[in-house]
């Protein structure tokens, strides 16, 4: 059987992001981190209802309350 996943994607995660990924994986009984990432991507793409405009930086796309600088916002913690 041919491997349908020919591309390898490497990402760096903070300890908090890795914990969130592992929590999702174990809660949903996923066999691997890769399977969990694929499922999260599928869910995110399915829920996407609009595309953000120009001027958005990659650091604006954090997983756990990341701010424009890529670091965790203190205001995010204050709102919780």
ABEGO torsion letter per residue (X at the ends): XBBABABBBBBBBBAAAAAAAAAAAAAAGBABAAAAAAAAAAAAAAABABBBBBGBBAAABBABGBBAAGBBBAAAAAAX
